Amino acid sequence: MASIKDFKKEINYIFGEVIDEVLFKKTLKPEIADAKVEEIIDEAVAAYEDLKDKINQGKKAEDKKAFYKELNKEYEETVNALLDKIKAL
């Protein structure tokens, strides 16, 4: 990870793309229940906010490198889980 600023920008961009992907899939398949789409969007927004809060808490971490490495791993797992849910729609 190059910098915290770049990490924040990446999170912003990727979660925006995840939400766009859900809405695009809904456009292509109108039979998908609105509740499922809203559930994935809500989950994406909650994960985004959680990660942003954790990034800001990293300033107080003793071992910042390990903290952000673990946070990056959590971020990747979260995005992959959301993408799997989108594929399952």
MARBA-3410 file (N, C-alpha, C, O; in Angstrom, 1 decimal):
89
0.9,-1.2,0.0,0.0,0.0,0.0,0.9,1.2,0.0,1.8,1.4,0.8 ~ 0.6,2.1,-0.9,1.5,3.3,-1.1,1.3,4.3,0.0,2.2,4.8,0.6 ~ 0.0,4.7,0.3,-0.3,5.6,1.3,-1.7,5.4,1.8,-2.5,4.8,1.2 ~ -1.9,6.0,3.0,-3.3,6.0,3.5,-4.3,6.7,2.7,-5.4,6.3,2.5 ~ -3.8,7.8,2.1,-4.6,8.6,1.2,-5.1,7.8,0.0,-6.2,7.9,-0.4
-4.1,7.1,-0.6,-4.4,6.3,-1.8,-5.4,5.1,-1.4,-6.2,4.8,-2.2 ~ -5.2,4.6,-0.2,-6.0,3.5,0.3,-7.5,4.0,0.4,-8.4,3.3,0.0 ~ -7.6,5.2,1.0,-9.0,5.7,1.1,-9.6,5.9,-0.2,-10.8,5.7,-0.4 ~ -8.8,6.4,-1.2,-9.4,6.7,-2.5,-9.8,5.3,-3.2,-10.8,5.3,-3.9 ~ -9.0,4.3,-3.0,-9.3,3.0,-3.6,-10.6,2.4,-3.0,-11.4,1.9,-3.7
-10.7,2.5,-1.7,-11.9,2.1,-1.0,-13.1,2.8,-1.6,-14.2,2.2,-1.9 ~ -13.0,4.1,-1.7,-14.1,4.9,-2.2,-14.5,4.4,-3.6,-15.7,4.2,-3.9 ~ -13.5,4.3,-4.5,-13.8,3.9,-5.8,-14.4,2.5,-5.9,-15.4,2.3,-6.6 ~ -13.8,1.5,-5.2,-14.2,0.1,-5.4,-15.6,-0.1,-4.8,-16.4,-0.8,-5.4 ~ -15.9,0.5,-3.7,-17.3,0.3,-3.1,-18.3,1.0,-4.0,-19.4,0.6,-4.1
-17.9,2.1,-4.6,-18.8,2.7,-5.6,-19.1,1.8,-6.8,-20.2,1.7,-7.3 ~ -18.0,1.2,-7.3,-18.1,0.2,-8.4,-19.0,-1.0,-8.0,-19.8,-1.5,-8.8 ~ -18.9,-1.5,-6.7,-19.7,-2.6,-6.3,-21.2,-2.2,-6.3,-22.0,-3.0,-6.8 ~ -21.5,-1.0,-5.8,-22.9,-0.6,-5.8,-23.4,-0.4,-7.3,-24.5,-0.8,-7.6 ~ -22.5,0.2,-8.1,-22.9,0.3,-9.6,-23.2,-1.1,-10.2,-24.1,-1.2,-11.0
-22.3,-2.1,-9.8,-22.5,-3.4,-10.4,-23.8,-4.0,-10.0,-24.5,-4.7,-10.8 ~ -24.2,-3.8,-8.7,-25.5,-4.3,-8.2,-26.6,-3.7,-9.0,-27.6,-4.4,-9.5 ~ -26.6,-2.4,-9.2,-27.7,-1.7,-9.9,-27.7,-2.1,-11.3,-28.8,-2.2,-11.9 ~ -26.5,-2.3,-11.9,-26.5,-2.7,-13.3,-27.1,-4.1,-13.5,-27.8,-4.3,-14.5 ~ -26.7,-5.0,-12.6,-27.3,-6.3,-12.7,-28.8,-6.3,-12.5,-29.5,-7.0,-13.2
-29.3,-5.4,-11.7,-30.8,-5.3,-11.5,-31.4,-4.8,-12.8,-32.5,-5.2,-13.1 ~ -30.7,-3.9,-13.5,-31.2,-3.3,-14.7,-31.3,-4.5,-15.8,-32.2,-4.5,-16.6 ~ -30.3,-5.3,-15.8,-30.3,-6.4,-16.8,-31.3,-7.5,-16.5,-31.8,-8.1,-17.3 ~ -31.5,-7.7,-15.2,-32.4,-8.8,-14.7,-33.5,-8.2,-13.8,-33.3,-8.2,-12.6 ~ -34.5,-7.6,-14.4,-35.5,-6.9,-13.6,-36.3,-7.9,-12.6,-36.9,-7.4,-11.6
-36.2,-9.2,-12.8,-36.8,-10.1,-11.9,-36.2,-10.3,-10.6,-36.7,-10.9,-9.7 ~ -35.0,-9.7,-10.4,-34.3,-9.8,-9.1,-35.0,-8.9,-8.1,-35.4,-7.8,-8.4 ~ -35.3,-9.5,-7.0,-36.0,-8.8,-5.9,-35.3,-7.5,-5.5,-34.1,-7.6,-5.2 ~ -36.1,-6.5,-5.3,-35.5,-5.2,-4.8,-34.9,-5.4,-3.5,-33.9,-4.7,-3.2 ~ -35.5,-6.2,-2.6,-34.9,-6.4,-1.3,-33.5,-7.0,-1.3,-32.7,-6.6,-0.5
-33.2,-7.9,-2.2,-31.9,-8.4,-2.3,-30.9,-7.4,-2.8,-29.8,-7.3,-2.2 ~ -31.3,-6.5,-3.7,-30.4,-5.5,-4.2,-30.1,-4.5,-3.0,-29.0,-4.1,-2.8 ~ -31.2,-4.1,-2.3,-31.0,-3.2,-1.2,-30.2,-3.8,-0.1,-29.4,-3.0,0.5 ~ -30.3,-5.0,0.1,-29.5,-5.7,1.1,-28.0,-5.6,0.8,-27.2,-5.3,1.7 ~ -27.7,-5.9,-0.4,-26.3,-5.9,-0.8,-25.7,-4.4,-0.8,-24.6,-4.2,-0.3
-26.5,-3.5,-1.2,-26.1,-2.1,-1.2,-25.9,-1.6,0.3,-24.9,-1.0,0.6 ~ -26.8,-2.0,1.2,-26.7,-1.6,2.6,-25.5,-2.3,3.2,-24.7,-1.6,4.0 ~ -25.2,-3.5,2.8,-24.0,-4.2,3.3,-22.7,-3.5,2.8,-21.8,-3.4,3.6 ~ -22.7,-3.1,1.6,-21.6,-2.4,1.0,-21.3,-1.1,1.7,-20.2,-0.7,2.0 ~ -22.4,-0.3,1.9,-22.3,1.0,2.6,-21.8,0.8,4.0,-20.9,1.5,4.5
-22.3,-0.2,4.7,-21.8,-0.5,6.1,-20.4,-0.9,6.1,-19.6,-0.4,7.0 ~ -20.0,-1.7,5.2,-18.6,-2.2,5.1,-17.7,-1.0,4.8,-16.6,-0.9,5.4 ~ -18.1,-0.1,3.9,-17.3,1.1,3.5,-17.1,2.0,4.8,-16.0,2.4,5.0 ~ -18.2,2.2,5.5,-18.1,3.1,6.6,-17.2,2.5,7.7,-16.4,3.2,8.4 ~ -17.3,1.2,7.9,-16.5,0.5,8.9,-15.0,0.6,8.6,-14.2,0.8,9.4
-14.7,0.3,7.3,-13.3,0.4,6.9,-12.8,1.8,7.0,-11.6,2.0,7.5 ~ -13.5,2.8,6.7,-13.1,4.2,6.8,-12.8,4.5,8.3,-11.8,5.2,8.6 ~ -13.7,4.1,9.2,-13.5,4.3,10.6,-12.2,3.6,11.1,-11.4,4.2,11.9 ~ -12.0,2.4,10.6,-10.8,1.6,11.0,-9.5,2.3,10.5,-8.5,2.3,11.2 ~ -9.6,2.9,9.3,-8.4,3.6,8.7,-8.0,4.7,9.7,-6.9,4.9,10.0
-9.0,5.5,10.1,-8.8,6.6,11.0,-8.2,6.2,12.3,-7.5,6.9,13.0 ~ -8.6,5.0,12.8,-8.1,4.4,14.1,-6.7,4.0,14.0,-6.0,3.9,15.0 ~ -6.2,3.7,12.7,-4.9,3.3,12.5,-3.8,4.2,12.9,-2.7,3.9,13.2 ~ -4.2,5.5,13.0,-3.2,6.5,13.5,-2.7,6.2,14.9,-1.6,6.6,15.3 ~ -3.5,5.6,15.7,-3.2,5.3,17.1,-2.6,3.9,17.3,-2.2,3.6,18.4
-2.5,3.1,16.2,-1.9,1.8,16.3,-0.4,1.8,16.6,0.3,2.7,16.1 ~ 0.0,0.8,17.4,1.4,0.7,17.7,2.2,0.3,16.5,3.2,0.9,16.1 ~ 1.8,-0.8,15.8,2.5,-1.3,14.6,1.6,-0.9,13.4,0.8,-1.8,13.0 ~ 1.8,0.2,12.9,0.9,0.7,11.8,1.0,-0.2,10.6,0.0,-0.4,9.9 ~ 2.2,-0.7,10.3,2.4,-1.5,9.1,1.5,-2.7,9.2,0.8,-3.1,8.2
1.6,-3.4,10.3,0.8,-4.6,10.5,-0.7,-4.3,10.5,-1.5,-5.1,10.0 ~ -1.0,-3.2,11.1,-2.4,-2.8,11.2,-3.0,-2.6,9.8,-4.1,-3.2,9.5 ~ -2.3,-1.9,9.0,-2.9,-1.6,7.7,-2.8,-2.8,6.7,-3.6,-3.0,5.8 ~ -1.8,-3.7,7.0,-1.8,-4.9,6.2,-3.0,-5.8,6.5,-3.6,-6.4,5.6 ~ -3.3,-5.9,7.8,-4.5,-6.7,8.2,-5.8,-6.0,7.7,-6.7,-6.7,7.2
-5.8,-4.7,7.7,-7.0,-4.0,7.2,-7.2,-4.2,5.7,-8.3,-4.3,5.2 ~ -6.1,-4.2,5.0,-6.1,-4.4,3.5,-6.7,-5.8,3.2,-7.4,-6.0,2.3 ~ -6.2,-6.8,4.0,-6.7,-8.1,3.9,-8.2,-8.2,4.1,-9.0,-8.8,3.4 ~ -8.7,-7.5,5.2,-10.1,-7.5,5.5,-10.9,-6.8,4.4,-12.0,-7.3,4.0 ~ -10.4,-5.8,3.8,-11.0,-5.0,2.7,-11.2,-6.0,1.5,-12.2,-6.0,0.9
-10.1,-6.7,1.1,-10.2,-7.6,0.0,-11.2,-8.7,0.2,-12.0,-9.0,-0.7 ~ -11.2,-9.2,1.4,-12.2,-10.3,1.7,-13.6,-9.8,1.6,-14.5,-10.5,1.1 ~ -13.9,-8.6,2.1,-15.2,-8.0,2.1,-15.7,-7.7,0.7,-16.8,-8.1,0.4 ~ -14.8,-7.2,-0.1,-15.2,-6.9,-1.5,-15.4,-8.2,-2.3,-16.4,-8.3,-3.0 ~ -14.6,-9.2,-2.0,-14.8,-10.5,-2.7,-16.1,-11.1,-2.3,-16.8,-11.7,-3.1
-16.5,-11.0,-1.0,-17.7,-11.6,-0.5,-18.9,-10.8,-1.2,-19.9,-11.5,-1.6 ~ -18.8,-9.5,-1.3,-19.9,-8.8,-1.9,-20.0,-9.1,-3.4,-21.1,-9.3,-3.9 ~ -18.9,-9.3,-4.1,-18.9,-9.7,-5.5,-19.5,-11.1,-5.7,-20.2,-11.3,-6.7 ~ -19.2,-12.0,-4.8,-19.8,-13.3,-4.8,-21.4,-13.2,-4.7,-22.1,-14.0,-5.4 ~ -21.8,-12.4,-3.8,-23.3,-12.2,-3.6,-23.9,-11.6,-4.9,-25.0,-12.0,-5.3
-23.2,-10.7,-5.6,-23.7,-10.1,-6.8,-23.8,-11.2,-7.9,-24.8,-11.3,-8.6 ~ -22.8,-12.0,-8.0,-22.8,-13.1,-9.0,-23.9,-14.1,-8.7,-24.5,-14.7,-9.7 ~ -24.3,-14.3,-7.5,-25.3,-15.3,-7.1,-26.7,-14.7,-7.4,-27.7,-15.5,-7.5 ~ -26.9,-13.5,-7.7,-28.2,-12.9,-8.0,-28.8,-13.5,-9.3,-29.9,-13.1,-9.7
END
